[in-house]
Structure formats: structure tokens, C-alpha cells
Amino acid sequence: MHSYHDKHGRLPPAVVYGDDGRPLHSWRVLLLPFVDQEELYKQFKLDEPWDSPHNIQLLPRMPPAYEPPPSKARRMPKFSTICHVFVGKGTAFEGPRGLRLTDDFPDGTSNTLVIVEAGKPVPWTKPEELTYDPLAPLPELIGVYLDRFRVALADASTRTVRVDMSEKTLRAAITRNGGDKLGVDWDD
């Protein structure tokens, strides 16, 4: 994410849309050049949907960065990932354009989730993310581990988060501009 930001001046959008407003593919495709997959990236037809006859053929070439740990892979459909971003009001991926780490994270990059390894498995190129609504229940965040899931923060650090973390703390970590503080259970 940071390498993409360094090159483009902003984070990637969560979903790439076509000129007609139709969702085409996920942010995971845009990051390919930054996870040592430049050749794979060049093979995508970026103006076609993730499941077009051409692009669907690239699904089996899922990069290791999006794969679950080998011991957990058998639990997931082939070529699927649970590497997701939150989309919605206040998230790091609010709106159709990527946000700037320098300007759009008043709560601090060390306090804001960028990627979570949790949620429903999806084909890795599919533009389907975790919807966040401050007034609705949180999406189910089941990961490959029973009691925790892994996250990447906007400051490029990673950590594990307990599934029984308070909802208040988790919501504070999901939002980049809510003015709320992470609870004491963040450090558990």
C-alpha cells in the first residue's frame, strides 16, 4: 500500500470502476506491481471485469501475498483470499478515489486499519470488500485462526487482533477520522 501511495500520491481505490460505473476489479490487482507481480499485472485487461473471459484465466495465478497460510488453505475455495479492506464512511477506503496518508488520516496512521485478513473468502481479483456502516452491525470477521485475525495498519505495521475485542475499539481502528481512541483492549 505504501509503495503504491509513494508512486501515485494516494492509496489505491478499493474498487476500480469502468467508464460506465460498473465495478471491474479489486485493489489487489492494482497492488500486483508492488508485490513482485509486475508481469502478472501486465497480463490483466484492466478495462474488463475481473471475471471477463480473459481475466478469469488469471485467477489461478494468485500471488502468495493474498494466500492464506498453507496449513489453512484447505479451508478456503481455490484462488480465494480473505485479505480485505473496509469501505464506507470514515474508512481508509471511503469513496471511489484513493485517500492520502498525509492528509486524510487525522486519527493517525498507527490507529487505522488498512487491510484485514478476515471475512468471507472471495476470488482474489473480485471487487468485493467489507462494508462498514457506523450505524449497522460490523461485518463478520472470521479469519483463518479461531481466536484472532491479522491486520495491517496505515503506518505499515502489522499485528493480530483478538476476535473478542470490544466493538468500540474495533470501530475506532476501522475509522480514520472519527476522533475516537483505541481502547485498552487494543494492546491485549
WOBELRA-V141056 format. One record per helix or strand. SS is the DSSP state (H for helix, E for strand). FROM is the first residue (numbers start at 1). LEN is the number of residues. Records with the same first field share a line. If there is no record, write none. Layout:
SS=FROM-LEN + FROM-LEN
This chain:
H=2-7 + 27-4 + 32-4 + 38-6 + 55-7 + 64-3 + 73-3 + 109-3 + 167-8 + 184-4
E=15-3 + 23-4 + 80-5 + 86-2 + 113-11 + 130-2 + 148-6 + 158-5
